[in-house]
Amino acid sequence: MPEQERRSLRKRLVWAFFLLTTFVLMVLVAALFIVGEAQERDLIDEVVNSALDSAIVQGMTSQRGVLGEHLTVYRAPIGAVPPGMPAPVASWPTGLHTFVTGETEYHIGIREHNGERLYLFYDETGYARRMGLLYWSLALGGVLLSLLALWLGSRIARSVLRQFEQLASRITSGEGPLARADQDREVAVLARALDDYRARNAALIARERDFTANVSHELRTPLTRIRTSAELVAEGLDADGTRARRIVAAVDELERRLKGLLFLARGDAPPDVRDVRLRQLVQAQLEPYRDSCEARGVALRNCVPDQATVPADPDLLALLFDNLVRNAVQFTERGSIVASFEDGWLSLRDTGIGIPAERQQQVFDRHFRMEGFSQGSGLGLSIVREAAIRCGWAWHIDSHLGQGTEIRVKLA
């Protein structure tokens, strides 16, 4: 729907406030009209009756008398019409009546006493003028209050919606956090919910980005092995089936690494913990690097006891240890790389270049690479850290420049 065709929440709030206020004012004005008229009538009735009582008590003798500015009394025997009094009134019964002549309205009280009739005329012109002024004042006041309600509703709606507009603007511009101390409670609740939603989305995007980088990092080596072995098989250089077996092993390794990477990408999946024969797993991760290490004169040794068994997710443990081995092979040009297991700690020790003390925690950060080393993507040890965190394993690094590095992971 085009923006100009959308209904305006601000206008709806303003008109709702205006109409509600106008309705309440109309009800109040109508109530004032009704109550005011009733009270004024009661007051006039009381004045007329009191004036008649006074005329009877004082024993009025003349046929016409003036008791006040608006009160005139006529007296005549029953059946006669007092001089100057409108003739139709003489035929009315006793009680209170209303009589209109021209533009003047009278409130009339009729009473009989000792064979005579008294007619008291109350001129309601002043009363009508006062009531008219009251009605106009109330009507004008109602209109002014309605206009004030319209203005006030506009101000209130603008004040209330300004925070939502600011919130929408900050979402559009990517500013954050959205929740602020000066926001109203309802706006703050919405802002905190949006902050949480943005944080979850950012974490999801970061996991997807990390997964893509990890896949590129982890699958490059087994894919290279598959390609090389497949080319040799295609050329007929695999008489004993060694290359074919390597292809199968590389595919298995590829599948295992994918399982581990998918687990890391899913932030809430529990690890598939099983009893793992540690020596066999370590041997399987060392074997692919044996040829390149022997070519450089680096000894690969598996010193994990045969009976060592740990509860762990085998795919994640293999992913973690493979990255430790790959990192050690990359930075060890001579000496040895030794895997061992003692007191629940799986250890990999090499005689490589070592890591400066101030860099030993940074090497676990994503994309961190040592100065002077451009090869690699800087992801291996960050994957080690992620796998250890997800499985609840502690890790420790001990390294000395020119002497080598030992990284230990607490498995049990």
Residue pairs with C-beta under 8 A, 6 or more apart in sequence:
9 161
10 154
10 157
10 158
10 161
13 153
13 156
13 157
13 160
13 161
14 150
14 153
14 154
14 157
15 153
16 153
17 149
17 150
17 152
17 153
17 156
17 157
18 146
18 149
18 150
18 153
21 145
21 146
21 149
21 153
22 142
22 146
22 149
25 142
25 145
25 146
25 149
26 142
29 138
29 139
29 141
29 142
32 138
33 135
33 138
36 131
36 134
37 131
40 127
40 131
44 107
44 122
44 124
44 127
45 96
45 107
47 71
47 122
48 96
48 107
48 108
48 109
48 120
48 122
49 96
49 109
51 67
51 68
51 71
51 73
51 109
51 120
51 122
52 73
52 109
52 111
52 118
52 120
54 67
55 65
55 67
55 73
55 75
55 118
55 120
56 111
56 113
56 118
60 73
60 75
60 118
62 75
63 74
63 75
63 76
63 82
63 83
64 72
64 73
64 74
64 75
64 82
64 83
64 84
64 85
65 72
65 73
65 75
66 72
66 73
67 73
67 120
70 122
70 123
70 124
70 125
70 126
71 120
71 121
71 122
71 123
72 120
72 121
72 123
73 118
73 119
73 120
73 121
74 82
74 84
74 85
74 118
74 119
74 120
74 121
75 82
75 116
75 117
75 118
75 119
76 82
76 85
76 90
76 116
76 117
76 119
77 115
77 116
77 117
78 112
78 115
78 116
78 117
79 90
80 90
81 87
81 90
82 90
82 119
85 119
85 121
86 99
86 101
89 97
89 99
89 108
89 110
89 119
90 117
90 119
92 108
92 110
93 110
94 110
94 111
94 112
94 117
95 109
95 110
96 107
96 108
96 109
96 110
97 107
97 108
97 109
97 110
98 105
98 106
98 107
98 108
99 105
99 106
99 108
99 121
100 106
104 123
104 124
104 125
105 124
105 125
105 128
106 121
106 122
106 123
106 124
107 121
107 122
107 124
108 119
108 120
108 121
108 122
109 119
109 120
109 122
110 117
110 118
110 119
110 120
111 117
111 118
111 120
112 118
160 184
163 183
163 184
163 187
164 187
164 190
167 178
167 187
167 190
167 191
167 194
170 176
170 178
171 178
171 194
176 195
176 198
177 191
177 195
178 191
178 192
178 194
178 195
178 198
179 188
179 191
179 192
179 195
180 188
180 191
183 191
203 267
204 267
207 264
207 265
207 267
208 265
210 264
210 265
210 366
210 386
211 261
211 262
211 264
211 265
213 366
213 377
213 379
214 261
214 264
214 265
214 379
214 383
215 258
215 261
216 377
217 377
217 379
217 380
217 383
218 257
218 260
218 261
218 319
218 383
219 254
219 257
219 258
221 288
221 326
222 250
222 251
222 253
222 254
222 257
223 250
223 254
225 246
225 247
225 250
225 288
226 247
226 250
226 251
226 254
229 238
229 243
229 244
229 246
229 247
229 250
230 243
230 247
232 238
232 243
233 243
233 244
233 247
237 243
238 244
253 288
256 314
256 315
256 318
256 319
257 315
257 318
257 319
257 322
259 315
260 313
260 315
260 316
260 318
260 319
260 387
261 319
263 269
263 271
263 313
263 315
263 316
263 390
264 316
264 383
264 386
264 387
264 390
271 312
271 313
271 316
271 390
271 391
272 313
272 314
272 315
273 311
273 312
273 313
274 311
274 312
274 313
274 314
275 309
275 310
275 311
276 309
276 310
276 311
276 312
276 314
276 317
277 308
277 309
278 304
278 308
278 309
278 310
278 341
278 346
278 411
279 302
279 304
279 305
279 306
279 308
279 341
281 314
281 317
281 318
281 321
282 302
282 304
282 321
282 339
282 341
282 346
283 302
284 318
285 318
285 321
285 322
285 325
286 300
286 302
286 325
286 337
286 339
289 300
289 325
289 326
289 329
290 300
292 329
293 299
293 300
293 329
293 332
293 337
294 300
296 333
296 334
297 334
298 329
298 332
298 333
298 334
298 335
298 336
298 337
299 335
299 336
299 337
300 336
300 337
301 336
301 337
301 338
301 339
302 339
303 338
303 339
303 340
303 341
304 339
304 340
304 341
304 346
305 341
308 341
310 317
310 344
310 346
310 411
310 412
311 412
312 391
312 411
313 391
316 387
316 390
316 391
317 387
317 391
317 411
319 383
319 387
320 383
320 384
320 387
320 388
320 409
321 339
321 346
321 348
323 380
323 381
323 383
323 384
324 348
324 380
324 381
324 384
324 407
325 337
325 339
325 348
326 380
327 380
327 381
328 337
328 348
328 350
328 352
328 405
329 337
330 375
330 376
331 350
331 352
331 353
331 373
331 405
332 350
332 351
332 352
332 353
332 404
333 352
333 353
334 351
335 350
335 351
335 352
335 404
336 350
336 351
337 348
337 349
337 350
337 351
338 348
338 349
338 350
339 346
339 347
339 348
340 346
340 347
340 349
341 347
341 411
344 410
344 411
344 412
345 396
345 408
345 409
345 410
345 411
346 408
346 409
346 411
347 406
347 407
347 408
347 409
348 406
348 407
349 404
349 405
349 406
350 404
350 405
350 406
351 403
351 404
352 404
352 405
353 401
353 402
354 399
354 400
354 401
354 402
354 403
354 404
354 405
355 363
355 370
355 397
355 399
355 401
355 405
356 401
357 399
359 370
360 397
360 399
361 397
362 368
363 370
363 381
363 397
364 381
364 382
364 384
364 385
365 378
365 382
366 378
366 379
366 382
367 377
367 378
367 379
367 382
368 378
368 381
368 382
369 376
369 378
384 395
384 407
384 409
385 395
387 393
388 394
388 395
388 409
393 409
393 410
393 411
394 409
394 410
395 407
395 408
395 409
395 410
396 407
396 408
396 410
397 405
397 406
397 407
397 408
398 405
398 406
398 407
398 408
399 405
399 406
